[in-house]
């Protein structure tokens, strides 16, 4: 309502005002916290994972796949690595829907508690990056847990990422902070001075919606130095776990969850904005989770 009232006031003052024409966009992204399921490299971790699938998640099929992943990795095969397979599946389905997906990678470990040792420079991830690029999708930056207000950590991660992306011919890089950790007085400038094109971190982890008050990309501002920055913000509207997980809104994979996602998407369509959807490659747990995702990526 406020949107329409403010618009009417502007037209009253300036009848010849021409507003920028906008078009709805599906901005699909994937934070690749785990490009490869390293649990399959360890018997102990595999046993713990299988136990969790059976006792906590009541998901016997996925437990069986985790066990197969361990066996096949012993023979040098990633055939049953679901994290890696999910990235391919996401590309396949979004290709069919006509979407380009942005995959954001963590180039350097900054927290031993919150992150695994980075495999970013390894041959397997390089091959994955090459496949994503060759298929016409986007790769970007997902700076680690302890970067959002630590310039040296941010710069070190950025340089690690750029060294690999430069070899692959990647330019105009955007991304999102790990855990959505952002400090309005520091983080935007870190993205700006390190030469990134856009950031898409501004969303609440525990509640999906319009943290920025808009669903449009906009120029960010340096609150400390009181000046506009080059870096753009693409507000994050909906993240998978925000709506689905018990720790947050807890709506699961059923109709209530679908209604919430659709409500947000419809609002973005109503105002010809951007529906920015984040889904982790490690968050697909069964056919139900994939079925929900497919209902959200269509134009």
C-alpha positions in Angstrom: 0.0 0.0 0.0 2.8 2.4 0.9 4.4 1.7 -2.5 1.3 2.8 -4.3 0.7 5.9 -2.1 4.3 7.1 -2.6 4.0 6.5 -6.3 0.8 8.5 -6.5 2.5 11.4 -4.6 5.4 11.5 -7.0 3.1 11.6 -10.0 1.2 14.4 -8.3 4.3 16.5 -8.0 5.9 15.5 -11.3 3.1 14.5 -13.8 5.7 13.8 -16.5 7.8 11.5 -14.4 8.9 8.4 -16.2 9.6 5.4 -14.0 12.2 2.8 -14.9 10.7 -0.1 -16.7 11.4 -3.4 -14.9 10.9 -7.0 -15.7 10.5 -9.9 -13.4 13.6 -12.1 -13.0 14.1 -15.6 -11.5 17.5 -15.2 -9.8 18.4 -18.8 -8.8 21.5 -19.4 -6.8 23.3 -22.2 -4.9 25.7 -21.7 -2.0 28.1 -24.6 -2.5 29.2 -25.1 1.1 30.2 -28.7 0.3 31.1 -29.2 -3.4 32.1 -32.8 -2.5 30.7 -35.0 0.2 33.9 -35.7 2.1 32.1 -37.9 4.7 32.5 -40.7 2.2 36.3 -40.5 2.6 36.1 -41.7 6.2 34.6 -44.9 7.6 33.9 -43.2 11.0 32.1 -40.2 9.4 30.2 -42.5 7.1 28.9 -44.6 10.0 27.9 -41.4 11.9 26.2 -40.1 8.7 24.3 -43.4 8.1 23.2 -43.5 11.7 21.9 -39.9 11.5 20.0 -40.7 8.3 18.3 -43.7 9.9 17.7 -42.5 13.5 17.3 -38.7 13.1 15.9 -38.3 9.6 14.2 -41.7 9.1 15.6 -41.7 5.6 16.8 -45.3 4.7 17.3 -44.6 1.0 19.7 -41.7 1.6 21.5 -43.8 4.2 22.0 -46.5 1.6 23.4 -44.0 -0.9 25.8 -42.6 1.8 27.1 -46.2 2.4 27.5 -46.7 -1.4 29.4 -43.4 -1.6 31.9 -44.7 0.9 32.4 -47.9 -1.0 32.7 -46.3 -4.4 35.1 -43.6 -3.2 37.4 -46.4 -2.1 37.7 -47.2 -5.9 38.1 -43.6 -6.9 34.5 -43.0 -8.0 32.2 -40.2 -7.1 29.2 -41.9 -8.7 27.2 -41.8 -5.4 28.4 -38.4 -4.2 25.0 -36.7 -3.7 26.5 -33.2 -3.2 28.3 -33.3 -6.5 25.4 -35.1 -8.3 22.9 -32.5 -7.0 24.9 -29.7 -8.7 24.5 -31.5 -12.0 20.8 -32.1 -11.3 20.2 -28.4 -10.5 21.9 -27.4 -13.8 19.8 -30.0 -15.7 16.5 -28.8 -14.3 17.2 -25.1 -14.6 18.4 -25.6 -18.2 14.9 -27.0 -18.9 13.3 -24.1 -17.0 15.4 -21.5 -18.9 17.3 -20.3 -15.9 21.0 -19.5 -15.4 22.1 -20.6 -11.9 24.8 -18.8 -9.9 27.0 -21.3 -7.9 28.9 -19.6 -5.0 32.1 -21.4 -3.7 34.1 -21.0 -0.5 37.7 -20.6 -1.6 39.4 -20.7 1.8 38.7 -22.0 5.2 38.4 -19.2 7.8 36.7 -21.2 10.7 37.6 -24.7 11.6 34.3 -25.1 13.5 32.0 -23.7 10.7 33.8 -24.9 7.6 35.6 -27.9 6.2 39.1 -27.6 4.8 38.6 -26.0 1.4 39.0 -28.2 -1.7 38.6 -25.2 -4.0 42.0 -25.4 -5.7 41.8 -29.2 -6.1 41.4 -31.1 -9.4 37.8 -32.3 -8.6 36.5 -28.8 -7.8 38.3 -27.4 -10.8 36.6 -29.9 -13.0 33.2 -29.0 -11.4 33.8 -25.3 -12.1 34.8 -26.0 -15.7 31.6 -28.0 -16.2 29.4 -25.2 -14.7 31.0 -22.6 -16.9 30.9 -24.6 -20.1 27.2 -25.2 -19.5 26.6 -21.5 -19.4 25.9 -21.1 -15.7 27.7 -18.7 -13.3 30.3 -19.3 -10.6 30.9 -16.8 -7.8 32.2 -16.0 -4.4 31.0 -17.4 -1.0 33.5 -15.9 1.5 33.9 -17.9 4.7 32.5 -17.5 8.2 35.2 -15.1 9.5 35.4 -12.7 6.6 32.4 -10.3 6.9 34.3 -7.8 9.1 37.9 -9.0 8.8 39.6 -7.3 5.8 42.6 -9.6 5.6 40.5 -12.8 5.7 38.2 -11.3 3.0 41.1 -10.2 0.8 42.9 -13.5 1.2 39.8 -15.5 0.2 39.1 -13.1 -2.7 42.6 -13.5 -4.0 42.4 -17.3 -3.8 39.2 -17.3 -5.7 40.3 -14.9 -8.4 43.5 -16.8 -9.0 41.4 -19.9 -10.0 38.7 -17.9 -11.8 41.3 -15.9 -13.8 42.6 -19.2 -15.2 39.1 -20.2 -16.2 38.3 -16.9 -17.8 35.7 -15.8 -15.3 34.9 -12.1 -14.9 32.3 -9.9 -13.3 32.0 -12.0 -10.1 29.2 -11.8 -7.6 28.4 -13.8 -4.5 27.0 -14.1 -1.0 28.4 -14.2 2.6 28.6 -17.6 4.3 25.8 -17.8 6.9 24.6 -14.4 5.6 27.0 -12.7 8.1 27.0 -9.1 7.2 28.0 -5.8 8.9 26.4 -2.8 7.3 29.3 -0.6 8.3 32.1 -2.8 6.9 31.0 -5.7 4.7 29.7 -3.7 1.6 33.0 -1.9 1.4 35.0 -5.1 1.5 33.1 -6.4 -1.5 33.6 -3.0 -3.2 37.3 -2.6 -2.7 38.0 -6.2 -3.7 36.3 -5.5 -7.1 33.2 -7.7 -7.0 30.1 -6.9 -9.1 27.3 -7.7 -6.6 26.5 -9.2 -3.2 23.4 -11.1 -2.4 23.7 -11.5 1.4 20.9 -9.3 2.7 18.2 -11.7 3.9 17.2 -13.0 7.3 18.3 -16.6 7.9 15.4 -17.3 10.3 12.6 -15.6 8.3 12.3 -15.4 4.5 11.1 -12.2 3.0 12.0 -8.6 2.2 14.8 -7.6 4.6 15.8 -4.7 2.3 12.2 -3.6 1.7 12.5 -4.1 -2.0 13.0 -6.9 -4.6 15.2 -4.8 -6.9 19.0 -4.7 -7.3 20.4 -1.4 -5.9 23.7 0.4 -5.4 25.1 -0.1 -1.9 26.3 2.8 0.4 29.3 3.2 2.6 27.9 4.3 5.9 31.3 5.1 7.4 32.6 7.3 4.6 29.1 8.5 3.5 29.4 7.7 -0.1 27.9 5.4 -2.7 29.8 2.3 -3.7 30.1 0.5 -7.0 29.0 -2.8 -5.6 25.3 -3.7 -6.1 23.0 -5.6 -3.7 20.7 -8.3 -4.9 18.4 -8.8 -1.9 17.9 -12.4 -0.9 14.2 -13.2 -0.8 14.0 -16.9 0.0 16.5 -19.5 1.3 15.7 -23.2 1.5 16.3 -23.8 5.2 14.7 -20.5 6.3 11.3 -21.8 5.4 11.8 -25.5 5.6 14.1 -26.3 8.6 12.8 -26.8 12.2 15.3 -24.4 13.5 13.7 -21.6 11.6 10.2 -21.3 10.2 9.9 -25.1 10.2 7.3 -25.5 7.4 8.8 -28.7 6.0 8.3 -29.8 2.4 4.5 -29.8 2.2 1.9 -27.4 1.1 2.5 -24.8 3.8 6.1 -24.4 2.6 5.1 -24.2 -1.0 2.5 -21.5 -0.2 5.1 -19.4 1.6 7.6 -19.7 -1.3 4.9 -18.9 -3.8 3.7 -15.9 -1.9 7.1 -14.4 -1.9 7.6 -15.2 -5.6 4.2 -13.7 -6.5 5.0 -10.5 -4.6 8.2 -10.2 -6.7 6.2 -10.8 -9.9 3.6 -8.2 -8.8 6.2 -5.5 -8.7 8.3 -6.7 -11.7 11.2 -7.5 -9.3 13.7 -10.2 -8.7 12.8 -13.5 -7.0 16.2 -14.4 -5.5 16.0 -18.0 -4.5 18.9 -19.8 -2.7 19.0 -23.5 -2.4 22.1 -25.4 -1.2 23.3 -28.4 -3.1 23.6 -30.2 0.2 20.0 -29.5 1.2 18.3 -32.0 -1.2 17.3 -35.0 1.0 14.8 -37.0 -1.1 12.3 -36.8 -4.0 10.0 -34.6 -1.9 12.7 -31.9 -1.6 13.4 -32.0 -5.3 9.7 -31.9 -6.2 9.3 -28.7 -4.1 12.4 -27.1 -5.8 11.0 -27.8 -9.3 7.8 -26.0 -8.4 9.7 -22.9 -7.6 12.2 -22.5 -10.5 9.7 -22.2 -13.3 9.2 -18.8 -14.9 
